[in-house]
Amino acid sequence: MNHIIGDVLPYAVTIAISPVPIIAVILMLMSPRPRPLALSFLTGWIAGVTIAVVGFTLLAGLLPQESDDGPRPIVGVIQLVLGALLLLLAIKQWRARPAPGEMPALPKWMSAIDSMKPGGALVLAFVLAAVNPKNLMMSIAAATAIGHVAETAGAITVAIVVFVVIAAATVALPVVMYLVTPQKATTMLDSMRTWLTVNNGTIMAVLFVILGVQLLGKGIGSF
């Protein structure tokens, strides 16, 4: 069990510290309707992460079983492909970094948050969580580890729950902070939003390099 959780932990953390959804939920908490928007966004985020990892775990369970002690070419190929894609994404993110003192352009949909309805926030979060290519790769990597290592339904369930809780933690934290101490949270969250906006490219580039190299190493070791 600990081995499975250790395998999925890096992928869940990568989803968790992705700046875009954190910035989005912070902007919702600073909008005219903070509670309904932020709670709807959090619900959609949890649902998207859950459905993605559960779906890919089920697919991973359909792959031919391979010995844990011997070569695992199917898992190895998946890990090599994901590792290479992450390194390419790292290069893209690094090149897209803003120049010193320059504020990067945010997605256009963020400018519509003030007029967004709770249903729109829920759908937006679901799409960001379940359809975003970065999150899809993390879900596939985690599902591959779960589907080929976990031997019981209980172990699979625990691994998925741990993955979802960690992946959703950073979106949930600003919401909890606002609900507990709205006045103090506003100043803190605004500072956090600014820092994340400026450092988005650097954060994700470093993460993608670390995970990409890790997956390439695991992929090579699977043959």
ROSE-4610 file (N, C-alpha, C; in Angstrom, 1 decimal, always signed):
// ROSE-4610
residu = [M/M/M/N/N/N/H/H/H/I/I/I/I/I/I/G/G/G/D/D/D/V/V/V/L/L/L/P/P/P/Y/Y/Y/A/A/A/V/V/V/T/T/T/I/I/I/A/A/A/I/I/I/S/S/S/P/P/P/V/V/V/P/P/P/I/I/I/I/I/I/A/A/A/V/V/V/I/I/I/L/L/L/M/M/M/L/L/L/M/M/M/S/S/S/P/P/P/R/R/R/P/P/P/R/R/R/P/P/P/L/L/L/A/A/A/L/L/L/S/S/S/F/F/F/L/L/L/T/T/T/G/G/G/W/W/W/I/I/I/A/A/A/G/G/G/V/V/V/T/T/T/I/I/I/A/A/A/V/V/V/V/V/V/G/G/G/F/F/F/T/T/T/L/L/L/L/L/L/A/A/A/G/G/G/L/L/L/L/L/L/P/P/P/Q/Q/Q/E/E/E/S/S/S/D/D/D/D/D/D/G/G/G/P/P/P/R/R/R/P/P/P/I/I/I/V/V/V/G/G/G/V/V/V/I/I/I/Q/Q/Q/L/L/L/V/V/V/L/L/L/G/G/G/A/A/A/L/L/L/L/L/L/L/L/L/L/L/L/L/L/L/A/A/A/I/I/I/K/K/K/Q/Q/Q/W/W/W/R/R/R/A/A/A/R/R/R/P/P/P/A/A/A/P/P/P/G/G/G/E/E/E/M/M/M/P/P/P/A/A/A/L/L/L/P/P/P/K/K/K/W/W/W/M/M/M/S/S/S/A/A/A/I/I/I/D/D/D/S/S/S/M/M/M/K/K/K/P/P/P/G/G/G/G/G/G/A/A/A/L/L/L/V/V/V/L/L/L/A/A/A/F/F/F/V/V/V/L/L/L/A/A/A/A/A/A/V/V/V/N/N/N/P/P/P/K/K/K/N/N/N/L/L/L/M/M/M/M/M/M/S/S/S/I/I/I/A/A/A/A/A/A/A/A/A/T/T/T/A/A/A/I/I/I/G/G/G/H/H/H/V/V/V/A/A/A/E/E/E/T/T/T/A/A/A/G/G/G/A/A/A/I/I/I/T/T/T/V/V/V/A/A/A/I/I/I/V/V/V/V/V/V/F/F/F/V/V/V/V/V/V/I/I/I/A/A/A/A/A/A/A/A/A/T/T/T/V/V/V/A/A/A/L/L/L/P/P/P/V/V/V/V/V/V/M/M/M/Y/Y/Y/L/L/L/V/V/V/T/T/T/P/P/P/Q/Q/Q/K/K/K/A/A/A/T/T/T/T/T/T/M/M/M/L/L/L/D/D/D/S/S/S/M/M/M/R/R/R/T/T/T/W/W/W/L/L/L/T/T/T/V/V/V/N/N/N/N/N/N/G/G/G/T/T/T/I/I/I/M/M/M/A/A/A/V/V/V/L/L/L/F/F/F/V/V/V/I/I/I/L/L/L/G/G/G/V/V/V/Q/Q/Q/L/L/L/L/L/L/G/G/G/K/K/K/G/G/G/I/I/I/G/G/G/S/S/S/F/F/F]
num = [1/1/1/2/2/2/3/3/3/4/4/4/5/5/5/6/6/6/7/7/7/8/8/8/9/9/9/10/10/10/11/11/11/12/12/12/13/13/13/14/14/14/15/15/15/16/16/16/17/17/17/18/18/18/19/19/19/20/20/20/21/21/21/22/22/22/23/23/23/24/24/24/25/25/25/26/26/26/27/27/27/28/28/28/29/29/29/30/30/30/31/31/31/32/32/32/33/33/33/34/34/34/35/35/35/36/36/36/37/37/37/38/38/38/39/39/39/40/40/40/41/41/41/42/42/42/43/43/43/44/44/44/45/45/45/46/46/46/47/47/47/48/48/48/49/49/49/50/50/50/51/51/51/52/52/52/53/53/53/54/54/54/55/55/55/56/56/56/57/57/57/58/58/58/59/59/59/60/60/60/61/61/61/62/62/62/63/63/63/64/64/64/65/65/65/66/66/66/67/67/67/68/68/68/69/69/69/70/70/70/71/71/71/72/72/72/73/73/73/74/74/74/75/75/75/76/76/76/77/77/77/78/78/78/79/79/79/80/80/80/81/81/81/82/82/82/83/83/83/84/84/84/85/85/85/86/86/86/87/87/87/88/88/88/89/89/89/90/90/90/91/91/91/92/92/92/93/93/93/94/94/94/95/95/95/96/96/96/97/97/97/98/98/98/99/99/99/100/100/100/101/101/101/102/102/102/103/103/103/104/104/104/105/105/105/106/106/106/107/107/107/108/108/108/109/109/109/110/110/110/111/111/111/112/112/112/113/113/113/114/114/114/115/115/115/116/116/116/117/117/117/118/118/118/119/119/119/120/120/120/121/121/121/122/122/122/123/123/123/124/124/124/125/125/125/126/126/126/127/127/127/128/128/128/129/129/129/130/130/130/131/131/131/132/132/132/133/133/133/134/134/134/135/135/135/136/136/136/137/137/137/138/138/138/139/139/139/140/140/140/141/141/141/142/142/142/143/143/143/144/144/144/145/145/145/146/146/146/147/147/147/148/148/148/149/149/149/150/150/150/151/151/151/152/152/152/153/153/153/154/154/154/155/155/155/156/156/156/157/157/157/158/158/158/159/159/159/160/160/160/161/161/161/162/162/162/163/163/163/164/164/164/165/165/165/166/166/166/167/167/167/168/168/168/169/169/169/170/170/170/171/171/171/172/172/172/173/173/173/174/174/174/175/175/175/176/176/176/177/177/177/178/178/178/179/179/179/180/180/180/181/181/181/182/182/182/183/183/183/184/184/184/185/185/185/186/186/186/187/187/187/188/188/188/189/189/189/190/190/190/191/191/191/192/192/192/193/193/193/194/194/194/195/195/195/196/196/196/197/197/197/198/198/198/199/199/199/200/200/200/201/201/201/202/202/202/203/203/203/204/204/204/205/205/205/206/206/206/207/207/207/208/208/208/209/209/209/210/210/210/211/211/211/212/212/212/213/213/213/214/214/214/215/215/215/216/216/216/217/217/217/218/218/218/219/219/219/220/220/220/221/221/221/222/222/222/223/223/223]
x = [+0.8/+0.0/+0.9/+1.9/+2.7/+3.5/+3.8/+4.5/+3.6/+2.4/+1.4/+1.3/+1.1/+0.9/+2.1/+3.3/+4.6/+4.7/+4.1/+4.2/+3.3/+2.1/+1.1/+1.3/+2.0/+2.2/+2.8/+3.9/+4.4/+3.4/+2.6/+1.7/+0.5/+0.1/-0.9/-0.4/+0.8/+1.4/+1.5/+1.9/+2.0/+0.7/-0.4/-1.7/-2.0/-1.7/-2.1/-1.4/-0.2/+0.5/+0.5/-0.4/-0.6/-1.2/-0.6/-1.0/-2.4/-2.7/-3.9/-5.2/-5.5/-6.8/-6.7/-5.5/-5.4/-5.7/-5.2/-5.4/-6.9/-7.5/-8.9/-9.8/-9.6/-10.4/-10.2/-9.0/-8.7/-9.5/-9.5/-10.3/-11.7/-12.2/-13.6/-13.9/-13.0/-13.2/-13.1/-12.6/-12.5/-13.6/-14.5/-15.6/-16.8/-17.8/-19.0/-19.8/-19.6/-20.3/-19.2/-18.4/-17.3/-17.7/-18.6/-18.9/-19.5/-20.6/-21.1/-20.2/-19.5/-18.5/-17.4/-16.8/-15.6/-16.0/-17.1/-17.6/-17.9/-18.5/-18.9/-17.6/-16.6/-15.3/-14.7/-14.6/-14.0/-14.7/-16.0/-16.8/-16.4/-16.4/-16.1/-14.6/-13.7/-12.3/-12.2/-12.8/-12.7/-13.4/-14.5/-15.2/-14.3/-13.7/-12.8/-11.6/-10.9/-9.8/-10.2/-11.3/-11.7/-12.1/-12.9/-13.3/-12.2/-11.2/-10.0/-9.2/-8.9/-8.0/-8.7/-10.0/-10.8/-10.9/-11.2/-11.4/-10.1/-9.0/-7.7/-7.2/-7.6/-7.3/-8.0/-9.3/-10.1/-9.5/-9.0/-8.4/-7.1/-6.3/-5.0/-5.3/-6.4/-6.7/-7.0/-7.3/-7.6/-6.3/-5.2/-4.0/-3.5/-2.7/-2.2/-1.4/-1.5/-0.8/+0.7/+1.6/+3.0/+3.6/+4.6/+5.3/+6.0/+5.8/+6.5/+8.0/+8.4/+9.8/+10.5/+9.8/+10.4/+10.2/+10.5/+10.3/+8.8/+8.5/+7.1/+7.1/+7.1/+7.3/+6.1/+4.9/+3.7/+3.8/+4.0/+4.1/+5.3/+6.4/+7.6/+7.4/+6.7/+6.4/+5.5/+4.5/+3.7/+4.5/+5.4/+6.2/+7.2/+7.8/+8.7/+8.0/+6.8/+6.1/+5.7/+5.2/+4.8/+6.0/+7.1/+8.3/+8.8/+8.8/+9.2/+8.3/+7.0/+6.0/+6.2/+6.5/+6.7/+7.9/+9.0/+10.2/+9.9/+9.1/+8.7/+7.9/+7.0/+6.2/+7.0/+8.1/+9.0/+9.7/+10.1/+10.8/+9.8/+8.6/+7.6/+7.3/+7.1/+6.8/+8.0/+9.2/+10.4/+10.5/+10.3/+10.4/+9.3/+8.1/+7.0/+7.1/+8.2/+8.3/+8.3/+7.7/+7.7/+9.1/+9.4/+10.7/+10.6/+11.7/+11.7/+10.9/+10.0/+9.2/+7.9/+7.8/+6.6/+5.6/+4.3/+3.2/+2.8/+2.7/+2.3/+0.8/+0.4/-1.0/-1.8/-2.9/-3.7/-4.7/-5.2/-6.3/-7.5/-8.0/-9.1/-10.3/-10.6/-11.8/-11.7/-10.5/-10.4/-11.0/-11.1/-11.7/-13.2/-13.8/-15.2/-15.7/-14.8/-15.1/-16.2/-16.1/-17.0/-18.5/-18.7/-20.0/-20.4/-19.5/-19.7/-20.8/-21.5/-22.5/-21.9/-22.5/-21.9/-21.9/-22.8/-22.8/-21.6/-21.4/-20.2/-18.9/-18.8/-17.6/-17.4/-18.5/-18.3/-17.8/-18.4/-18.0/-16.6/-16.2/-14.9/-13.8/-14.1/-13.2/-13.1/-14.2/-14.2/-13.3/-13.5/-12.7/-11.2/-10.9/-9.5/-8.9/-9.7/-9.2/-9.1/-10.1/-10.2/-9.8/-9.8/-9.5/-8.1/-7.6/-6.3/-5.3/-4.5/-3.5/-2.5/-2.1/-1.1/-1.7/-2.9/-3.6/-3.9/-4.2/-4.5/-3.2/-2.1/-0.8/-0.5/-0.8/-0.6/-1.6/-2.8/-3.8/-3.5/-3.0/-2.6/-1.4/-0.4/+0.8/+0.4/-0.5/-1.0/-1.8/-2.7/-3.5/-2.7/-1.7/-0.8/-0.1/+0.3/+0.9/-0.1/-1.3/-2.3/-2.8/-3.1/-3.7/-2.8/-1.5/-0.5/+0.2/-0.1/+0.6/-0.5/-1.6/-2.6/-3.2/-3.3/-3.9/-5.3/-5.8/-7.2/-7.9/-9.3/-10.1/-9.9/-9.7/-9.4/-8.2/-7.1/-5.9/-6.0/-6.8/-7.0/-7.8/-8.9/-9.7/-8.9/-8.1/-7.3/-6.3/-5.7/-4.7/-5.4/-6.6/-7.4/-7.8/-8.3/-8.7/-7.5/-6.4/-5.2/-4.8/-4.8/-4.5/-5.4/-6.7/-7.7/-7.6/-7.4/-7.3/-6.1/-5.0/-3.8/-3.9/-4.4/-4.6/-5.5/-6.5/-7.5/-7.2/-6.1/-5.8/-5.6/-4.8/-4.5/-5.6/-6.6/-7.8/-8.8/-8.8/-9.6/-9.1/-7.8/-7.2/-7.6/-7.6/-8.1/-9.5/-10.3/-11.8/-12.0/-11.3/-11.4/-10.9/-9.8/-9.2/-10.3/-10.9/-11.9/-13.1/-13.6/-14.8/-14.5/-13.3/-12.9/-12.6/-11.8/-11.4/-11.4/-12.6/-12.7/-11.8/-11.8/-11.1/-9.6/-9.0/-7.6/-7.2/-8.1/-7.7/-7.6/-8.4/-8.4/-7.0/-6.4/-5.1/-4.0/-4.1/-3.1/-3.3/-4.6/-4.8/-4.5/-4.6/-4.3/-2.7/-2.0/-0.5/-0.1/-0.8/-0.5/-0.8/-1.9/-2.3/-1.3/-0.8/+0.3/+1.5/+2.0/+3.2/+3.0/+1.9/+1.7/+1.6/+1.0/+0.9/+2.3/+3.1/+4.5/+5.3/+5.2/+6.1/+5.5/+4.3/+3.7/+4.6/+5.2/+6.0/+7.2/+7.9/+9.0/+8.6/+7.6/+7.1/+6.8/+6.0/+5.6/+6.8/+7.7/+8.9/+9.7/+10.0/+10.8/+10.2/+8.9/+8.1/+8.1/+7.9/+7.9/+9.2/+10.3/+11.6/+11.9/+11.5/+11.7/+10.9/+9.6/+8.8/+9.1/+9.4/+9.8/+11.0/+12.0/+13.2/+12.9/+12.1/+11.7/+10.9/+10.0/+9.3/+10.1/+11.1/+12.0/+12.8/+13.3/+14.1/+13.3/+12.0/+11.1/+10.9/+10.6/+10.4/+11.5/+12.7/+13.9/+14.1/+13.8/+14.0/+12.9/+11.9/+10.8/+11.1/+12.2/+12.5/+13.6]
y = [-1.2/+0.0/+1.3/+1.3/+2.5/+2.7/+1.6/+1.7/+2.4/+2.0/+2.6/+4.1/+4.5/+5.9/+6.6/+6.1/+6.7/+6.9/+6.0/+6.1/+7.3/+7.4/+8.4/+9.8/+9.8/+11.1/+12.2/+12.0/+13.1/+13.6/+12.7/+13.1/+14.0/+13.6/+14.3/+15.7/+15.8/+17.1/+18.0/+17.4/+18.2/+18.9/+18.1/+18.7/+19.8/+19.5/+20.3/+21.7/+21.8/+23.1/+23.7/+23.3/+23.9/+25.3/+26.4/+27.7/+28.2/+27.8/+28.3/+28.1/+26.8/+26.7/+27.4/+27.5/+28.2/+29.7/+30.3/+31.7/+31.9/+30.9/+31.0/+31.0/+30.1/+30.1/+31.3/+31.9/+33.1/+34.3/+34.3/+35.4/+35.3/+34.0/+33.8/+34.3/+34.0/+34.4/+36.0/+36.7/+38.1/+38.7/+37.9/+38.4/+38.8/+39.3/+39.7/+38.6/+37.3/+36.2/+35.1/+35.3/+34.5/+33.0/+32.9/+31.6/+30.6/+31.0/+30.0/+29.7/+30.7/+30.4/+29.5/+29.8/+29.1/+27.6/+27.5/+26.1/+25.3/+25.9/+25.2/+24.8/+25.7/+25.4/+24.3/+24.3/+23.2/+21.9/+21.9/+20.7/+20.1/+21.0/+20.6/+20.1/+20.7/+20.3/+18.9/+18.6/+17.3/+16.2/+16.6/+15.6/+15.3/+16.4/+16.1/+15.3/+15.6/+14.8/+13.3/+13.1/+11.8/+11.0/+11.6/+10.8/+10.5/+11.4/+11.2/+10.0/+10.0/+9.0/+7.6/+7.7/+6.4/+5.8/+6.6/+6.1/+5.5/+6.2/+5.6/+4.4/+4.4/+3.2/+2.0/+2.2/+1.1/+0.6/+1.5/+1.2/+0.5/+0.9/+0.3/-1.2/-1.4/-2.8/-3.7/-3.2/-4.0/-4.4/-3.8/-4.1/-5.5/-6.2/-7.5/-7.4/-8.3/-8.2/-8.6/-7.8/-8.1/-8.3/-9.1/-9.5/-8.2/-8.1/-6.9/-7.2/-8.4/-8.8/-8.8/-9.0/-9.1/-7.8/-7.9/-6.7/-6.4/-5.1/-4.6/-3.7/-4.2/-3.4/-2.4/-2.8/-2.0/-0.8/-1.0/+0.1/+1.0/+0.3/+1.1/+2.0/+1.6/+2.4/+3.6/+3.4/+4.5/+5.5/+5.0/+5.9/+6.7/+6.0/+6.7/+7.8/+7.5/+8.5/+9.7/+9.4/+10.5/+11.3/+10.7/+11.4/+12.3/+11.8/+12.7/+13.9/+13.6/+14.7/+15.8/+15.3/+16.3/+17.1/+16.5/+17.3/+18.4/+18.0/+19.0/+20.1/+19.7/+20.8/+21.7/+21.1/+21.9/+22.9/+22.6/+23.5/+24.6/+24.2/+25.2/+26.2/+25.7/+26.5/+27.5/+27.0/+27.8/+28.9/+28.6/+29.7/+30.7/+30.3/+31.2/+32.1/+32.0/+32.8/+34.3/+35.1/+36.5/+37.1/+38.2/+38.9/+39.5/+39.8/+40.4/+41.7/+41.8/+42.9/+42.9/+41.9/+41.8/+40.9/+41.3/+40.4/+39.6/+38.2/+37.4/+37.5/+37.3/+37.3/+36.1/+36.4/+35.3/+34.8/+33.6/+33.1/+34.1/+34.3/+35.3/+35.0/+33.7/+33.4/+33.9/+34.2/+34.7/+36.1/+36.9/+38.2/+38.2/+37.0/+36.8/+36.2/+36.1/+35.4/+36.2/+37.5/+38.4/+38.2/+37.9/+37.6/+36.2/+35.3/+33.9/+33.4/+32.3/+31.7/+30.5/+30.0/+28.8/+27.6/+27.4/+26.3/+26.4/+27.6/+27.8/+27.6/+27.9/+27.7/+26.2/+25.5/+24.0/+23.3/+23.7/+23.2/+23.5/+24.8/+25.3/+24.4/+24.2/+23.4/+22.0/+21.4/+20.1/+19.9/+20.9/+20.8/+21.0/+22.0/+22.2/+21.0/+20.2/+19.1/+17.8/+17.6/+16.3/+16.3/+17.5/+17.6/+18.3/+19.1/+19.7/+18.7/+18.8/+17.8/+17.5/+18.5/+18.3/+17.4/+17.7/+16.8/+15.4/+15.4/+14.0/+13.2/+13.8/+13.0/+12.5/+13.4/+13.0/+11.9/+12.0/+11.0/+9.6/+9.7/+8.5/+7.8/+8.7/+8.1/+7.5/+8.2/+7.6/+6.4/+6.4/+5.2/+4.0/+4.3/+3.2/+2.5/+3.3/+2.8/+2.1/+2.6/+2.0/+0.7/+0.7/-0.4/-1.6/-1.4/-2.5/-2.9/-2.2/-2.5/-3.0/-2.2/-2.6/-3.9/-4.8/-6.1/-6.3/-5.4/-5.5/-4.2/-4.3/-3.2/-2.2/-2.6/-1.7/-0.9/-1.5/-0.8/+0.2/-0.1/+0.8/+2.0/+1.7/+2.8/+3.8/+3.2/+4.1/+4.9/+4.3/+5.1/+6.2/+5.9/+7.0/+8.1/+7.7/+8.8/+9.6/+9.0/+9.8/+10.8/+10.2/+11.0/+12.2/+12.0/+13.1/+14.1/+13.7/+14.6/+15.5/+15.0/+15.8/+16.7/+16.2/+17.0/+18.2/+18.0/+19.0/+20.0/+19.6/+20.3/+21.8/+22.2/+23.6/+24.4/+23.8/+24.5/+24.7/+23.6/+23.7/+24.7/+24.8/+25.6/+27.0/+27.7/+29.1/+29.3/+28.3/+28.3/+28.2/+27.3/+27.1/+28.4/+28.9/+30.1/+31.3/+31.4/+32.5/+32.3/+31.0/+30.7/+30.9/+30.7/+30.8/+32.3/+32.9/+34.3/+35.1/+35.5/+36.2/+37.5/+38.3/+39.6/+39.4/+38.5/+38.3/+37.5/+36.6/+35.8/+36.6/+37.6/+38.4/+39.0/+39.6/+40.2/+39.1/+38.0/+36.9/+36.2/+36.0/+35.4/+36.3/+37.6/+38.5/+38.4/+38.4/+38.3/+37.0/+35.9/+34.6/+34.6/+35.2/+35.2/+35.9/+37.1/+37.8/+37.0/+36.3/+35.5/+34.4/+33.7/+32.5/+33.0/+34.1/+34.6/+34.9/+35.5/+35.8/+34.6/+33.6/+32.4/+31.2/+31.3/+30.1/+29.3/+29.9/+29.2/+28.5/+29.2/+28.6/+27.4/+27.5/+26.4/+25.2/+25.3/+24.2/+23.6/+24.4/+23.9/+23.1/+23.5/+22.7/+21.4/+21.5/+20.2/+19.2/+19.8/+18.9/+18.2/+18.9/+18.3/+17.2/+17.5/+16.5/+15.2/+15.4/+14.3/+13.6/+14.4/+13.8/+12.9/+13.3/+12.5/+11.3/+11.5/+10.3/+9.3/+9.7/+8.7/+8.1/+8.8/+8.2/+7.1/+7.4/+6.5/+5.2/+5.4/+4.2/+3.4/+4.2/+3.5/+2.7/+3.2/+2.4/+1.2/+1.4/+0.3/-0.8/-0.5/-1.5/-2.5/-2.3/-3.2/-4.3]
z = [+0.0/+0.0/+0.0/+0.9/+0.9/-0.4/-1.0/-2.3/-3.4/-3.4/-4.4/-4.1/-2.8/-2.5/-2.8/-2.6/-2.9/-4.4/-5.2/-6.7/-7.2/-6.6/-7.1/-6.5/-5.4/-4.7/-5.6/-6.4/-7.2/-8.2/-8.8/-9.8/-9.2/-8.0/-7.3/-7.0/-6.5/-6.1/-7.3/-8.4/-9.7/-10.0/-9.9/-10.2/-9.1/-7.9/-6.8/-6.9/-7.3/-7.4/-8.7/-9.6/-10.9/-10.6/-11.0/-10.6/-11.1/-12.3/-13.0/-12.2/-11.7/-10.9/-9.6/-9.0/-7.7/-8.0/-9.0/-9.4/-9.6/-10.4/-10.7/-9.5/-8.5/-7.3/-6.4/-6.4/-5.7/-6.3/-7.6/-8.3/-8.0/-7.9/-7.6/-6.1/-5.2/-3.9/-3.7/-4.7/-4.7/-5.6/-6.1/-6.9/-6.1/-6.8/-6.0/-5.4/-5.9/-5.3/-5.0/-3.9/-3.7/-3.3/-2.4/-1.8/-2.9/-3.5/-4.5/-5.7/-6.1/-7.2/-6.8/-5.7/-5.2/-4.8/-4.2/-3.8/-5.0/-6.0/-7.2/-8.0/-8.0/-8.6/-8.0/-6.6/-5.9/-6.1/-6.2/-6.5/-7.9/-8.9/-10.2/-10.3/-9.6/-9.6/-9.0/-7.9/-7.3/-8.2/-8.8/-9.7/-10.9/-11.5/-12.7/-12.4/-11.3/-10.9/-10.7/-9.9/-9.6/-10.8/-11.7/-12.9/-13.8/-13.9/-14.8/-14.2/-12.9/-12.4/-12.3/-12.0/-11.9/-13.3/-14.3/-15.7/-16.2/-16.0/-16.5/-15.7/-14.4/-13.6/-14.1/-14.5/-15.1/-16.4/-17.2/-18.5/-18.2/-17.2/-16.9/-16.4/-15.8/-15.3/-16.5/-17.6/-18.8/-19.5/-19.3/-19.9/-19.4/-20.3/-19.9/-18.6/-17.7/-16.4/-16.7/-16.0/-16.2/-14.8/-14.8/-13.5/-12.9/-11.6/-10.9/-10.8/-10.9/-10.7/-12.1/-13.2/-14.5/-15.3/-16.6/-17.5/-17.6/-17.7/-17.9/-19.0/-20.3/-21.4/-21.7/-21.4/-21.6/-20.7/-19.4/-18.5/-18.8/-19.2/-19.6/-20.8/-21.8/-23.0/-22.5/-21.7/-21.3/-20.5/-19.6/-18.8/-19.7/-20.7/-21.6/-22.4/-22.9/-23.7/-22.8/-21.6/-20.7/-20.3/-20.0/-19.6/-20.7/-21.9/-23.1/-23.3/-23.1/-23.3/-22.2/-21.0/-19.9/-20.1/-20.6/-20.9/-22.0/-23.0/-24.0/-23.4/-22.5/-21.9/-21.0/-20.4/-19.6/-20.4/-21.6/-22.5/-22.9/-23.2/-23.6/-22.5/-21.3/-20.1/-19.9/-20.0/-19.7/-20.7/-22.0/-23.0/-22.9/-22.3/-22.1/-20.9/-20.1/-18.9/-19.3/-18.4/-18.7/-18.4/-19.0/-18.7/-17.3/-16.7/-15.4/-15.3/-14.4/-14.2/-15.1/-16.0/-16.9/-16.3/-16.3/-15.9/-17.0/-16.9/-18.0/-18.2/-19.4/-19.8/-19.2/-18.6/-18.0/-19.1/-18.9/-19.9/-19.9/-21.1/-21.3/-20.5/-20.2/-19.5/-18.0/-17.5/-16.2/-16.0/-17.1/-17.1/-17.0/-17.2/-17.1/-15.8/-14.8/-13.6/-12.8/-12.8/-12.0/-12.5/-13.8/-14.3/-14.4/-13.9/-14.1/-13.1/-13.5/-12.6/-12.0/-10.8/-10.2/-11.1/-12.0/-12.9/-13.9/-14.3/-15.2/-14.5/-13.2/-12.4/-12.3/-12.0/-11.9/-13.2/-14.3/-15.6/-15.9/-15.7/-15.9/-15.1/-13.8/-13.0/-13.5/-13.9/-14.4/-15.6/-16.5/-17.7/-17.4/-16.6/-16.2/-15.5/-14.7/-14.0/-14.9/-15.7/-16.4/-17.8/-18.4/-19.9/-20.1/-19.2/-19.4/-19.7/-20.7/-21.1/-20.0/-19.2/-18.1/-17.1/-16.7/-15.7/-16.2/-17.5/-18.1/-18.0/-18.3/-18.2/-16.8/-15.8/-14.4/-14.0/-14.5/-14.2/-14.8/-16.0/-16.7/-16.0/-15.6/-14.9/-13.6/-12.8/-11.5/-11.7/-12.7/-13.0/-13.4/-14.2/-14.6/-13.4/-12.5/-11.2/-10.4/-10.3/-9.4/-10.1/-11.3/-12.0/-12.1/-12.1/-12.3/-11.0/-9.9/-8.6/-7.6/-7.5/-6.5/-6.8/-5.8/-6.0/-5.5/-4.7/-4.2/-4.5/-4.5/-4.7/-3.6/-2.4/-1.3/-1.5/-1.9/-2.2/-3.3/-4.3/-5.4/-4.9/-4.1/-3.6/-2.7/-1.8/-1.0/-1.8/-2.8/-3.6/-4.4/-4.9/-5.6/-4.7/-3.5/-2.5/-2.1/-1.9/-1.5/-2.7/-3.9/-5.1/-5.2/-5.1/-5.3/-4.1/-2.9/-1.8/-1.9/-2.3/-2.5/-3.7/-4.8/-6.0/-5.8/-4.9/-4.7/-3.5/-2.8/-1.5/-1.7/-2.8/-3.0/-3.5/-4.1/-4.5/-3.3/-2.5/-1.3/-0.2/-0.1/+1.0/+0.9/-0.3/-0.3/+0.1/-0.3/+0.0/+1.5/+2.1/+3.6/+4.3/+3.8/+4.5/+4.4/+3.2/+3.1/+4.0/+4.1/+4.9/+6.4/+6.8/+8.2/+8.6/+7.8/+8.1/+6.8/+6.3/+5.0/+4.9/+5.9/+5.8/+5.8/+6.6/+6.6/+5.3/+4.9/+3.8/+2.5/+2.3/+1.1/+0.8/+1.8/+1.5/+1.2/+2.0/+1.8/+0.4/+0.0/-1.3/-2.4/-2.3/-3.4/-3.6/-2.5/-2.6/-3.3/-2.9/-3.4/-4.9/-5.3/-6.7/-7.6/-7.1/-7.8/-8.0/-6.9/-6.9/-7.9/-7.8/-8.7/-10.2/-10.4/-11.8/-12.4/-11.6/-12.1/-12.3/-11.4/-11.4/-12.0/-12.6/-13.2/-14.1/-15.1/-16.0/-15.4/-14.5/-13.8/-12.9/-12.2/-11.3/-12.1/-13.2/-13.9/-14.7/-15.2/-16.0/-15.1/-13.9/-13.0/-12.6/-12.3/-12.0/-13.1/-14.3/-15.5/-15.8/-15.5/-15.7/-14.7/-13.4/-12.4/-12.7/-13.0/-13.2/-14.5/-15.5/-16.8/-16.7/-16.0/-15.8/-15.0/-14.0/-13.1/-14.0/-14.8/-15.6/-16.6/-17.2/-18.2/-17.5/-16.3/-15.5/-15.2/-14.8/-14.5/-15.8/-16.9/-18.1/-18.6/-18.5/-18.9/-18.0/-16.7/-15.8/-15.9/-16.7/-16.9/-17.9/-18.7/-19.8/-19.3]
